[in-house]
Amino acid sequence: MRWIDKLIAYQKAIPQTPYREGFLIRLYYFWQEWFTSAGRALISVSLIALFLFMVPGAFLSRLFLAFLVALLLISFLVRRKPQLKITSVFILPVREKETGTLFATVHSFNEAPFVFLGSFRINPSLKSLTALPRPFKHGERDSIAVKIKTSRRGAYLFKRIAVIVPDALGLVQSRVYYEGVTEFLVYPRLLQVRQFPFLTQGPLGRDFALLLMPSLDRGIDFMGVRPYREGDSVRDVDHRAFARYLKPFTKEFAEERGAGIVFVLDVRFSQFTKKIFMEPAIALAGAIATWFDKRNVLGRFFINDEEIDITRGECLPLVLAALARIPEPRFKSKEVPGTWSPKARPMGPVFAVCLVKNNSSLIHKQIVVSDKRGGDDSVLFWEPSKKEEVFL
């Protein structure tokens, strides 16, 4: 039901955190960072006792309130800053709605009976789960971890990672913060492209079909042999290796390819109704990039008109990281939708995933993520679904 999706999009467009930290949000931070769960429960009971304090003759409530206040004061007075230091922190990327693990290497300069890892003031879409405490001996260096539950794609900065040591009474906690900032990448949800006939259909799909043909992988420089796989050309079978091991082997040659497929993700939109298709478009782009990467045909990658450098390492992680870092607009994108116009003219065939049909003459094939119907040889209107398999 599209009206439900629109209501959810409106709800997500409302900022979840204030632009400026006022008194109430600072009070909330103090509540979360200074007290343990037992301490917060004790303060809540103290508020109830404070109301009973105003009742005439409620002697026991006044005595109980004084006892609770004394416990909190003693906890603050006997609290000592732990002699700990976080030397390194890292967290591996995960997919949307998966649970990540934040690891920190801690060096202890004295004995600490209860130590656990925590992260404060993180994005509301993330949830830091309660970590189990563990003891540290004098001079010990070890790694501790905390689970982070995710709900949406994004690139999140952890600025207040800390090792936490509760006091002897378990009401107040001391913290030693990590001095650096750690980025947590949450990739878009996992989709799998099962069939992709649209890419090679029609006259405009001829260039894509040439890149996907296995016969074009064969060059003139011999590299070695590997076990035979279904679809390998018969002319590349190594008969000597077959006679020796009684198993088919295929000769491998240096690849002779062109520039590869130029992949474009255009997430520019001016109408709020297009916002509900932005996350499915990003997830579809991640699935198609994975499909291209498995076939070694991805040459260049663009987000809108900006090219993402995918030559600095493994191609697919760089693409997924760029997709995770796409900011989520509130009501419309910062860039106005327009004709795709890169700074450098692409040399290979161009394929695009868009929110609005792009009229650029450089694009050979494009998929418009929308609830519309129709299209021609170069345009496919795709309506997202909750299924993990995609047939295009």
C-alpha contacts under 8 A as a table, 3 or more apart, distances in Angstrom:
res1	aa1	res2	aa2	distance
1	M	4	I	5.70
1	M	5	D	6.86
2	R	5	D	5.05
2	R	6	K	6.28
3	W	6	K	5.02
3	W	7	L	6.26
4	I	7	L	5.11
4	I	8	I	6.27
5	D	8	I	5.10
5	D	9	A	6.16
5	D	276	I	6.54
6	K	9	A	4.95
6	K	10	Y	6.20
6	K	273	T	6.92
6	K	276	I	6.56
7	L	10	Y	5.07
7	L	11	Q	6.26
8	I	11	Q	5.01
8	I	12	K	6.23
9	A	12	K	5.11
9	A	13	A	6.20
9	A	275	K	6.91
9	A	276	I	5.92
10	Y	13	A	5.07
10	Y	14	I	6.80
11	Q	14	I	5.55
12	K	15	P	7.39
12	K	330	R	7.71
13	A	329	P	7.50
13	A	330	R	4.50
13	A	331	F	6.51
14	I	330	R	7.25
15	P	18	P	6.94
16	Q	124	P	6.81
17	T	124	P	7.54
18	P	21	E	6.47
21	E	24	L	7.94
21	E	25	I	5.78
21	E	26	R	6.47
22	G	25	I	5.57
22	G	26	R	6.27
23	F	26	R	5.20
23	F	27	L	6.10
24	L	27	L	5.00
24	L	28	Y	6.22
25	I	28	Y	4.95
25	I	29	Y	6.26
26	R	29	Y	4.99
26	R	30	F	6.22
27	L	30	F	5.04
27	L	31	W	6.17
28	Y	31	W	4.95
28	Y	32	Q	6.24
29	Y	32	Q	5.16
29	Y	33	E	5.97
29	Y	121	R	7.38
30	F	33	E	5.32
30	F	34	W	5.70
30	F	35	F	7.93
31	W	34	W	5.96
31	W	35	F	6.10
31	W	40	R	7.38
32	Q	35	F	6.16
32	Q	36	T	7.67
32	Q	120	F	7.90
33	E	36	T	7.92
33	E	120	F	7.12
33	E	173	Q	7.60
34	W	172	V	5.88
34	W	173	Q	5.58
34	W	174	S	7.02
35	F	38	A	7.71
35	F	39	G	5.24
35	F	40	R	5.99
35	F	171	L	5.95
35	F	172	V	4.51
35	F	173	Q	5.66
36	T	39	G	4.97
36	T	40	R	6.21
36	T	166	P	7.22
36	T	170	G	6.80
36	T	171	L	5.41
36	T	172	V	5.68
36	T	173	Q	6.07
37	S	40	R	5.12
37	S	41	A	6.19
37	S	171	L	7.55
38	A	41	A	5.08
38	A	42	L	6.16
38	A	170	G	6.77
38	A	171	L	5.65
39	G	42	L	4.97
39	G	43	I	6.25
39	G	170	G	7.13
39	G	171	L	4.02
39	G	172	V	6.28
40	R	43	I	5.12
40	R	44	S	6.26
40	R	171	L	7.68
41	A	44	S	5.09
41	A	45	V	6.36
42	L	45	V	5.14
42	L	46	S	6.17
42	L	68	L	7.27
43	I	46	S	4.81
43	I	47	L	6.36
43	I	68	L	7.97
44	S	47	L	5.25
44	S	48	I	6.71
45	V	48	I	5.15
45	V	49	A	6.29
46	S	49	A	4.93
46	S	50	L	6.05
46	S	65	L	5.97
46	S	68	L	6.56
46	S	69	V	7.77
47	L	50	L	4.92
47	L	51	F	6.56
48	I	51	F	5.34
48	I	52	L	6.53
49	A	52	L	4.97
49	A	53	F	6.05
49	A	61	S	5.67
49	A	62	R	7.19
49	A	64	F	7.21
49	A	65	L	5.71
50	L	53	F	4.91
50	L	54	M	7.07
50	L	61	S	7.87
50	L	62	R	7.74
50	L	65	L	6.73
51	F	54	M	5.71
51	F	55	V	7.46
52	L	55	V	5.28
52	L	58	A	6.69
52	L	61	S	6.10
52	L	62	R	7.69
53	F	56	P	7.71
53	F	58	A	6.33
53	F	59	F	7.87
53	F	61	S	5.92
53	F	62	R	5.37
53	F	65	L	7.86
54	M	58	A	7.81
55	V	58	A	5.70
58	A	61	S	5.51
58	A	62	R	6.60
59	F	62	R	5.25
59	F	63	L	6.28
60	L	63	L	5.02
60	L	64	F	6.02
61	S	64	F	4.96
61	S	65	L	6.03
62	R	65	L	5.05
62	R	66	A	6.18
63	L	66	A	5.17
63	L	67	F	6.25
64	F	67	F	5.03
64	F	68	L	6.29
65	L	68	L	5.15
65	L	69	V	6.20
66	A	69	V	5.18
66	A	70	A	6.09
67	F	70	A	5.10
67	F	71	L	6.26
68	L	71	L	5.09
68	L	72	L	6.43
69	V	72	L	5.19
69	V	73	L	6.22
70	A	73	L	5.09
70	A	74	I	6.06
71	L	74	I	5.19
71	L	75	S	6.14
72	L	75	S	5.03
72	L	76	F	6.35
72	L	171	L	7.24
72	L	172	V	7.81
73	L	76	F	5.21
73	L	77	L	6.18
74	I	77	L	5.04
74	I	78	V	6.07
75	S	78	V	5.52
75	S	79	R	5.98
75	S	167	D	6.74
75	S	168	A	7.73
75	S	169	L	6.66
75	S	171	L	6.70
75	S	172	V	6.16
76	F	79	R	5.26
76	F	172	V	6.86
78	V	167	D	7.71
79	R	167	D	5.85
79	R	172	V	7.64
79	R	173	Q	7.96
79	R	174	S	7.35
80	R	167	D	7.84
80	R	174	S	7.30
81	K	174	S	6.06
81	K	175	R	7.44
81	K	176	V	7.92
82	P	110	N	7.94
82	P	112	A	7.59
82	P	165	V	7.00
82	P	174	S	7.06
82	P	175	R	7.62
82	P	176	V	7.35
83	Q	108	S	6.22
83	Q	109	F	5.28
83	Q	110	N	5.98
84	L	106	V	6.85
84	L	107	H	5.78
84	L	108	S	4.60
84	L	109	F	5.97
84	L	110	N	7.67
84	L	163	V	7.77
84	L	176	V	6.81
85	K	106	V	5.68
85	K	107	H	5.26
85	K	108	S	6.59
85	K	176	V	6.88
85	K	178	Y	7.61
86	I	89	V	7.54
86	I	104	A	6.58
86	I	105	T	5.76
86	I	106	V	4.58
86	I	107	H	6.39
86	I	162	A	7.80
86	I	163	V	7.51
86	I	176	V	7.87
86	I	177	Y	7.46
86	I	178	Y	5.63
87	T	104	A	7.50
87	T	105	T	5.66
87	T	106	V	6.10
87	T	107	H	7.02
87	T	178	Y	7.74
88	S	104	A	5.72
88	S	105	T	5.32
88	S	106	V	7.71
89	V	102	L	7.40
89	V	103	F	5.73
89	V	104	A	4.39
89	V	105	T	6.49
89	V	182	T	7.13
90	F	102	L	6.21
90	F	103	F	5.52
90	F	104	A	6.63
90	F	182	T	6.86
91	I	100	G	7.20
91	I	101	T	6.01
91	I	102	L	4.71
91	I	103	F	6.10
91	I	182	T	7.87
91	I	183	E	7.83
91	I	184	F	6.34
92	L	100	G	6.93
92	L	101	T	7.11
92	L	102	L	7.69
92	L	184	F	7.24
92	L	185	L	7.62
93	P	100	G	7.15
93	P	184	F	6.37
93	P	185	L	4.92
93	P	186	V	5.69
93	P	187	Y	6.97
94	V	98	E	6.19
94	V	99	T	7.09
94	V	100	G	6.00
94	V	185	L	6.88
94	V	186	V	5.19
94	V	187	Y	6.02
95	R	98	E	5.51
95	R	153	R	7.52
95	R	186	V	5.40
95	R	187	Y	4.61
95	R	188	P	5.86
95	R	189	R	5.61
95	R	190	L	6.88
96	E	150	T	6.32
96	E	151	S	6.05
96	E	152	R	5.20
96	E	153	R	5.33
96	E	186	V	5.78
96	E	187	Y	5.83
96	E	188	P	5.36
96	E	189	R	4.86
96	E	190	L	7.81
97	K	149	K	7.10
97	K	150	T	4.88
97	K	151	S	4.51
97	K	152	R	6.25
97	K	189	R	7.57
98	E	149	K	6.48
98	E	150	T	5.84
98	E	151	S	7.57
99	T	147	K	6.56
99	T	148	I	5.57
99	T	149	K	4.44
99	T	150	T	5.95
100	G	147	K	5.80
100	G	148	I	5.04
100	G	149	K	6.34
100	G	150	T	7.53
101	T	145	A	6.45
101	T	146	V	5.75
101	T	147	K	4.58
101	T	148	I	5.90
102	L	145	A	5.36
102	L	146	V	5.31
102	L	147	K	6.25
102	L	148	I	7.00
103	F	143	S	6.54
103	F	144	I	5.84
103	F	145	A	4.44
103	F	146	V	6.84
104	A	117	L	7.74
104	A	143	S	5.44
104	A	144	I	5.56
104	A	145	A	6.25
105	T	141	R	6.94
105	T	142	D	5.55
105	T	143	S	4.25
105	T	144	I	6.49
106	V	141	R	5.59
106	V	142	D	5.60
106	V	143	S	6.02
106	V	144	I	7.29
107	H	139	G	6.80
107	H	140	E	5.95
107	H	141	R	4.36
107	H	142	D	6.79
108	S	111	E	7.10
108	S	112	A	7.75
108	S	136	F	6.53
108	S	137	K	6.91
108	S	138	H	5.93
108	S	139	G	5.28
108	S	140	E	5.44
108	S	141	R	6.34
109	F	138	H	5.43
109	F	139	G	5.14
109	F	140	E	7.56
110	N	136	F	7.97
110	N	137	K	6.58
110	N	138	H	4.25
110	N	139	G	6.57
111	E	135	P	7.82
111	E	136	F	5.78
111	E	137	K	4.60
111	E	138	H	4.67
112	A	115	V	6.69
112	A	135	P	5.73
112	A	136	F	5.10
112	A	137	K	6.47
112	A	138	H	7.83
112	A	165	V	7.75
113	P	134	R	6.94
113	P	135	P	4.30
113	P	136	F	6.23
114	F	133	P	5.36
114	F	134	R	5.26
114	F	135	P	4.96
114	F	136	F	7.48
114	F	165	V	5.96
114	F	166	P	7.01
115	V	133	P	5.03
115	V	134	R	5.30
115	V	135	P	5.97
115	V	136	F	7.15
115	V	163	V	6.65
115	V	164	I	5.72
115	V	165	V	5.03
115	V	166	P	7.73
116	F	131	A	6.18
116	F	132	L	6.37
116	F	133	P	4.55
116	F	134	R	6.46
116	F	144	I	7.13
116	F	145	A	7.88
116	F	163	V	5.75
116	F	164	I	5.40
116	F	165	V	6.88
117	L	131	A	6.57
117	L	144	I	6.63
117	L	145	A	6.21
117	L	146	V	5.99
117	L	161	I	7.65
117	L	162	A	6.05
117	L	163	V	4.64
117	L	164	I	5.98
118	G	128	S	7.33
118	G	130	T	7.99
118	G	131	A	7.51
118	G	146	V	6.69
118	G	161	I	6.02
118	G	162	A	5.45
118	G	163	V	6.20
118	G	164	I	6.73
119	S	122	I	6.92
119	S	128	S	6.86
119	S	158	F	7.26
119	S	160	R	5.75
119	S	161	I	4.42
119	S	162	A	6.07
120	F	160	R	5.45
120	F	161	I	6.54
120	F	162	A	7.92
121	R	159	K	7.91
121	R	160	R	6.87
122	I	126	L	6.79
122	I	156	Y	7.93
122	I	157	L	7.67
122	I	158	F	6.40
122	I	159	K	7.96
123	N	126	L	5.58
123	N	156	Y	7.10
124	P	127	K	7.09
125	S	150	T	6.49
125	S	151	S	5.80
125	S	152	R	6.80
126	L	148	I	6.60
126	L	149	K	5.70
126	L	150	T	4.94
126	L	151	S	6.59
127	K	148	I	5.65
127	K	149	K	5.04
127	K	150	T	6.68
128	S	146	V	7.23
128	S	147	K	6.16
128	S	148	I	4.71
128	S	149	K	6.41
129	L	146	V	6.73
129	L	147	K	5.44
129	L	148	I	6.08
129	L	149	K	7.16
130	T	146	V	7.20
130	T	147	K	7.65
131	A	145	A	7.30
131	A	146	V	5.32
131	A	147	K	7.24
136	F	140	E	6.28
137	K	140	E	5.36
150	T	186	V	7.66
152	R	186	V	7.32
152	R	188	P	7.62
153	R	185	L	7.87
153	R	186	V	4.96
153	R	187	Y	5.57
153	R	188	P	5.20
153	R	189	R	7.58
153	R	324	A	5.92
154	G	185	L	6.17
154	G	186	V	5.21
154	G	187	Y	6.93
154	G	188	P	7.99
154	G	324	A	4.73
154	G	325	R	5.75
154	G	326	I	7.17
154	G	327	P	7.39
155	A	183	E	6.62
155	A	184	F	5.71
155	A	185	L	4.62
155	A	186	V	6.21
155	A	324	A	5.69
155	A	325	R	5.10
156	Y	183	E	5.61
156	Y	184	F	5.03
156	Y	185	L	6.43
157	L	181	V	6.57
157	L	182	T	5.70
157	L	183	E	4.58
157	L	184	F	6.23
158	F	161	I	6.52
158	F	181	V	5.69
158	F	182	T	5.11
158	F	183	E	6.20
158	F	184	F	7.33
159	K	180	G	6.95
159	K	181	V	4.90
159	K	182	T	6.81
160	R	177	Y	6.19
160	R	178	Y	6.73
160	R	181	V	7.78
161	I	177	Y	5.61
161	I	178	Y	5.45
162	A	175	R	5.86
162	A	176	V	5.22
162	A	177	Y	4.12
162	A	178	Y	5.78
163	V	175	R	5.68
163	V	176	V	5.39
163	V	177	Y	6.63
164	I	173	Q	6.38
164	I	174	S	5.73
164	I	175	R	4.68
164	I	176	V	6.74
165	V	173	Q	5.54
165	V	174	S	5.22
165	V	175	R	6.45
166	P	169	L	7.82
166	P	170	G	5.38
166	P	171	L	7.00
166	P	172	V	5.85
166	P	173	Q	4.01
166	P	174	S	6.06
167	D	170	G	5.14
167	D	171	L	6.61
167	D	172	V	5.72
167	D	173	Q	5.79
167	D	174	S	7.33
169	L	172	V	7.72
170	G	173	Q	7.38
178	Y	181	V	7.88
185	L	321	A	6.75
185	L	324	A	6.18
185	L	325	R	7.64
186	V	324	A	5.91
187	Y	320	L	6.02
187	Y	321	A	6.83
187	Y	323	L	7.01
187	Y	324	A	5.11
188	P	279	E	7.72
188	P	282	I	6.76
188	P	283	A	5.16
188	P	286	G	7.10
188	P	320	L	7.70
188	P	323	L	7.30
188	P	324	A	6.59
189	R	283	A	5.82
190	L	283	A	6.94
190	L	286	G	7.89
190	L	287	A	7.07
190	L	388	E	6.86
191	L	283	A	6.71
191	L	284	L	6.77
191	L	286	G	7.66
191	L	287	A	5.29
191	L	388	E	4.82
191	L	389	E	5.92
191	L	390	V	6.93
192	Q	287	A	5.57
192	Q	288	I	7.99
192	Q	291	W	7.99
192	Q	388	E	6.18
192	Q	389	E	4.96
192	Q	390	V	5.95
193	V	196	F	6.96
193	V	287	A	6.18
193	V	288	I	6.61
193	V	291	W	6.69
193	V	389	E	6.00
193	V	390	V	4.77
193	V	391	F	6.21
193	V	392	L	7.68
194	R	389	E	6.34
194	R	390	V	5.90
194	R	391	F	5.69
195	Q	390	V	7.19
195	Q	391	F	4.91
195	Q	392	L	5.96
196	F	199	L	6.04
196	F	200	T	7.98
196	F	391	F	6.33
196	F	392	L	4.83
197	P	200	T	5.77
197	P	201	Q	6.29
197	P	392	L	6.45
198	F	201	Q	5.28
198	F	205	G	7.95
198	F	380	L	7.84
198	F	392	L	5.99
199	L	205	G	5.79
199	L	208	F	6.76
199	L	209	A	7.87
199	L	365	K	6.97
200	T	204	L	7.58
200	T	205	G	3.96
200	T	206	R	6.09
200	T	207	D	7.90
200	T	208	F	5.80
200	T	209	A	5.26
201	Q	204	L	7.23
201	Q	205	G	5.08
201	Q	206	R	7.47
201	Q	377	D	7.30
202	G	205	G	5.44
202	G	206	R	7.07
202	G	377	D	6.22
203	P	206	R	5.53
204	L	207	D	7.01
204	L	364	H	6.06
204	L	365	K	7.25
204	L	377	D	7.49
204	L	378	S	6.96
205	G	208	F	5.28
205	G	209	A	6.20
205	G	364	H	7.63
205	G	365	K	7.52
206	R	209	A	5.06
206	R	210	L	6.31
207	D	210	L	5.21
207	D	211	L	6.60
207	D	349	P	6.28
208	F	211	L	5.28
208	F	212	L	6.37
208	F	261	I	7.31
208	F	349	P	6.65
209	A	212	L	5.08
209	A	213	M	6.22
210	L	213	M	5.35
210	L	216	L	7.44
211	L	216	L	7.05
211	L	257	R	7.37
211	L	258	G	7.90
211	L	260	G	7.07
211	L	261	I	7.97
211	L	297	V	6.72
212	L	216	L	7.95
212	L	295	R	7.31
212	L	297	V	7.33
213	M	216	L	5.82
213	M	217	D	7.72
214	P	217	D	5.62
214	P	218	R	7.87
214	P	231	G	7.76
214	P	232	D	7.24
214	P	233	S	7.81
215	S	218	R	5.97
215	S	233	S	7.00
216	L	219	G	7.75
216	L	255	E	7.70
216	L	256	E	6.79
216	L	257	R	6.96
217	D	253	F	7.63
217	D	254	A	7.57
217	D	255	E	4.89
217	D	256	E	5.95
217	D	257	R	6.93
218	R	252	E	7.31
218	R	253	F	5.44
218	R	254	A	6.62
218	R	255	E	5.70
218	R	256	E	6.58
219	G	222	F	7.80
219	G	253	F	5.19
219	G	254	A	5.06
219	G	255	E	5.26
219	G	256	E	5.31
220	I	253	F	6.22
220	I	254	A	6.73
221	D	253	F	5.27
221	D	254	A	5.31
222	F	251	K	7.40
222	F	252	E	6.13
222	F	253	F	4.44
222	F	254	A	6.54
223	M	251	K	7.64
223	M	252	E	5.43
223	M	253	F	5.14
223	M	254	A	6.45
224	G	251	K	5.92
224	G	252	E	5.34
224	G	253	F	7.28
225	V	238	D	7.55
225	V	249	F	6.25
225	V	250	T	5.44
225	V	251	K	4.48
225	V	252	E	5.53
226	R	249	F	5.56
226	R	250	T	5.48
226	R	251	K	6.68
226	R	252	E	7.16
227	P	247	K	7.87
227	P	248	P	6.45
227	P	249	F	4.53
227	P	250	T	6.08
228	Y	232	D	6.92
228	Y	237	V	7.65
228	Y	248	P	5.45
228	Y	249	F	4.65
228	Y	250	T	5.16
229	R	232	D	5.88
229	R	250	T	7.94
232	D	236	D	7.40
232	D	250	T	7.39
233	S	236	D	5.61
233	S	237	V	7.30
234	V	237	V	5.51
236	D	250	T	5.44
236	D	251	K	5.24
236	D	252	E	7.70
237	V	248	P	6.82
237	V	249	F	5.72
237	V	250	T	4.46
237	V	251	K	6.07
238	D	241	A	5.56
238	D	242	F	6.32
238	D	248	P	7.24
238	D	249	F	5.52
238	D	250	T	5.56
238	D	251	K	5.92
239	H	242	F	4.92
239	H	243	A	6.13
239	H	248	P	7.74
239	H	249	F	7.78
240	R	243	A	5.17
240	R	244	R	6.25
241	A	244	R	5.08
241	A	245	Y	6.03
241	A	246	L	7.63
241	A	247	K	7.53
241	A	248	P	7.26
241	A	249	F	6.36
242	F	245	Y	5.50
242	F	246	L	4.93
242	F	247	K	5.04
242	F	248	P	4.96
242	F	249	F	6.22
243	A	246	L	5.38
243	A	247	K	7.68
257	R	260	G	7.04
258	G	348	G	7.12
259	A	299	G	5.68
259	A	347	M	6.23
259	A	348	G	5.37
260	G	297	V	5.03
260	G	298	L	5.40
260	G	299	G	4.15
260	G	300	R	7.34
260	G	348	G	5.60
260	G	349	P	7.39
261	I	297	V	5.87
261	I	298	L	5.02
261	I	299	G	5.10
261	I	300	R	6.69
261	I	348	G	5.56
261	I	349	P	5.38
261	I	350	V	6.04
261	I	351	F	7.10
262	V	298	L	6.66
262	V	299	G	5.66
262	V	300	R	4.74
262	V	301	F	5.96
262	V	302	F	7.79
262	V	346	P	6.97
262	V	348	G	6.11
262	V	349	P	6.01
262	V	350	V	4.60
262	V	351	F	6.12
263	F	289	A	7.89
263	F	298	L	7.20
263	F	299	G	7.76
263	F	300	R	6.13
263	F	301	F	4.85
263	F	302	F	6.23
263	F	350	V	6.02
263	F	351	F	5.08
263	F	352	A	5.79
264	V	301	F	5.90
264	V	302	F	4.64
264	V	303	I	5.95
264	V	304	N	6.81
264	V	350	V	7.33
264	V	351	F	6.14
264	V	352	A	4.41
264	V	353	V	6.28
265	L	282	I	7.70
265	L	285	A	6.77
265	L	302	F	6.13
265	L	303	I	4.87
265	L	304	N	5.89
265	L	352	A	5.71
265	L	353	V	4.96
265	L	354	C	6.08
266	D	303	I	5.94
266	D	304	N	4.47
266	D	305	D	7.96
266	D	352	A	7.14
266	D	353	V	6.15
266	D	354	C	4.66
266	D	355	L	6.68
267	V	278	M	6.49
267	V	281	A	7.72
267	V	303	I	7.63
267	V	304	N	6.61
267	V	333	S	7.74
267	V	354	C	5.96
267	V	355	L	5.72
268	R	304	N	7.16
268	R	332	K	7.93
268	R	333	S	5.52
268	R	334	K	7.73
268	R	335	E	6.06
268	R	336	V	6.25
268	R	337	P	5.00
268	R	354	C	7.91
268	R	355	L	6.85
268	R	356	V	7.59
269	F	272	F	7.69
269	F	274	K	6.50
269	F	275	K	7.58
269	F	332	K	5.99
269	F	333	S	5.62
269	F	335	E	7.80
269	F	336	V	6.63
269	F	337	P	5.52
269	F	355	L	6.71
269	F	356	V	6.83
270	S	274	K	7.78
270	S	332	K	5.16
270	S	333	S	6.50
270	S	336	V	6.59
270	S	337	P	6.82
271	Q	274	K	5.77
271	Q	275	K	7.58
271	Q	331	F	7.67
271	Q	332	K	6.38
272	F	275	K	5.36
272	F	331	F	5.31
272	F	332	K	5.89
273	T	276	I	6.39
274	K	277	F	5.58
274	K	278	M	6.94
274	K	355	L	6.74
274	K	370	S	7.67
275	K	278	M	5.27
275	K	331	F	7.29
275	K	332	K	7.31
276	I	279	E	7.04
276	I	280	P	7.95
277	F	280	P	5.41
277	F	281	A	6.07
277	F	355	L	6.96
277	F	369	V	6.29
277	F	370	S	6.57
277	F	384	P	7.66
278	M	281	A	5.11
278	M	282	I	6.32
278	M	355	L	6.98
279	E	282	I	5.07
279	E	283	A	6.17
280	P	283	A	5.01
280	P	284	L	6.00
280	P	369	V	7.63
280	P	384	P	6.26
281	A	284	L	5.02
281	A	285	A	6.10
281	A	353	V	6.88
281	A	354	C	7.21
281	A	355	L	7.27
281	A	369	V	6.04
282	I	285	A	5.01
282	I	286	G	6.29
282	I	323	L	6.62
283	A	286	G	5.11
283	A	287	A	6.36
284	L	287	A	5.06
284	L	288	I	6.18
285	A	288	I	5.17
285	A	289	A	5.99
285	A	353	V	6.68
286	G	289	A	5.11
286	G	290	T	6.20
286	G	319	V	7.54
286	G	320	L	6.36
286	G	323	L	7.43
287	A	290	T	5.13
287	A	291	W	6.29
288	I	291	W	4.87
288	I	292	F	6.18
289	A	292	F	5.03
289	A	293	D	5.99
289	A	298	L	7.39
289	A	316	L	6.98
289	A	319	V	7.44
290	T	293	D	5.00
290	T	294	K	6.22
290	T	316	L	6.51
291	W	294	K	5.43
291	W	295	R	6.73
292	F	295	R	5.28
292	F	296	N	6.07
292	F	297	V	5.48
292	F	298	L	5.43
293	D	296	N	4.80
293	D	297	V	6.35
293	D	298	L	5.94
293	D	315	C	7.19
293	D	316	L	6.45
298	L	301	F	7.65
299	G	348	G	7.85
300	R	307	E	7.53
300	R	308	I	7.63
300	R	309	D	7.73
300	R	310	I	7.12
301	F	307	E	5.94
301	F	308	I	5.65
301	F	309	D	7.47
301	F	310	I	7.27
301	F	319	V	7.52
302	F	305	D	6.29
302	F	306	E	5.52
302	F	307	E	4.29
302	F	308	I	5.68
303	I	306	E	5.43
303	I	307	E	6.38
303	I	308	I	7.16
304	N	340	W	7.04
305	D	340	W	6.18
305	D	341	S	6.13
305	D	342	P	5.16
305	D	343	K	7.82
306	E	342	P	7.03
307	E	342	P	7.78
308	I	319	V	7.66
308	I	322	A	7.37
309	D	312	R	6.83
309	D	318	L	7.95
310	I	313	G	6.77
310	I	314	E	7.36
310	I	315	C	5.26
310	I	318	L	5.92
310	I	319	V	7.00
311	T	314	E	7.47
311	T	315	C	6.83
313	G	318	L	7.47
314	E	317	P	6.14
314	E	318	L	6.73
315	C	318	L	5.48
315	C	319	V	6.43
316	L	319	V	5.07
316	L	320	L	6.18
317	P	320	L	5.11
317	P	321	A	5.97
318	L	321	A	5.11
318	L	322	A	6.22
319	V	322	A	5.15
319	V	323	L	6.30
320	L	323	L	5.00
320	L	324	A	6.18
321	A	324	A	5.06
321	A	325	R	6.35
322	A	325	R	5.19
322	A	326	I	6.64
323	L	326	I	5.49
329	P	332	K	5.88
329	P	333	S	5.49
329	P	334	K	7.37
330	R	333	S	7.69
333	S	336	V	6.84
337	P	356	V	7.65
338	G	358	N	7.11
339	T	358	N	5.84
339	T	359	N	5.81
339	T	360	S	5.09
340	W	358	N	6.85
340	W	359	N	7.73
340	W	360	S	5.53
340	W	362	L	7.86
341	S	360	S	7.43
342	P	345	R	6.46
346	P	349	P	7.62
346	P	350	V	7.48
346	P	362	L	7.91
349	P	363	I	7.53
349	P	364	H	6.40
350	V	362	L	6.77
350	V	363	I	4.95
350	V	364	H	5.38
350	V	365	K	6.69
351	F	363	I	6.08
351	F	364	H	6.07
351	F	365	K	4.90
351	F	366	Q	5.55
352	A	363	I	6.90
352	A	365	K	6.39
352	A	366	Q	4.46
352	A	367	I	6.32
353	V	366	Q	5.60
353	V	367	I	4.82
353	V	368	V	6.01
353	V	369	V	7.28
354	C	357	K	6.35
354	C	358	N	7.16
354	C	366	Q	7.09
354	C	367	I	6.16
354	C	368	V	4.84
354	C	369	V	6.25
355	L	368	V	5.45
355	L	369	V	5.34
355	L	370	S	6.77
356	V	368	V	6.17
356	V	369	V	7.74
357	K	366	Q	7.90
357	K	368	V	6.00
357	K	379	V	7.96
359	N	363	I	7.98
360	S	363	I	5.80
361	S	364	H	7.54
363	I	366	Q	7.05
364	H	378	S	6.32
365	K	377	D	7.93
365	K	378	S	4.58
365	K	379	V	6.13
366	Q	378	S	6.16
366	Q	379	V	5.11
366	Q	380	L	6.48
367	I	379	V	5.77
367	I	380	L	4.73
367	I	381	F	5.85
367	I	382	W	6.58
368	V	379	V	7.09
368	V	380	L	6.08
368	V	381	F	4.80
368	V	382	W	6.05
369	V	381	F	5.98
369	V	382	W	4.96
369	V	383	E	5.89
369	V	384	P	7.00
370	S	381	F	6.12
370	S	382	W	5.88
370	S	383	E	5.24
370	S	384	P	7.55
371	D	381	F	7.41
371	D	382	W	7.03
371	D	383	E	5.00
371	D	384	P	7.99
372	K	381	F	6.26
372	K	382	W	7.78
372	K	383	E	7.44
373	R	381	F	5.89
373	R	382	W	7.95
374	G	380	L	7.35
374	G	381	F	6.52
375	G	378	S	7.59
375	G	379	V	5.20
375	G	380	L	5.54
375	G	381	F	6.50
376	D	379	V	5.32
376	D	380	L	7.06
377	D	380	L	7.83
387	K	390	V	7.38
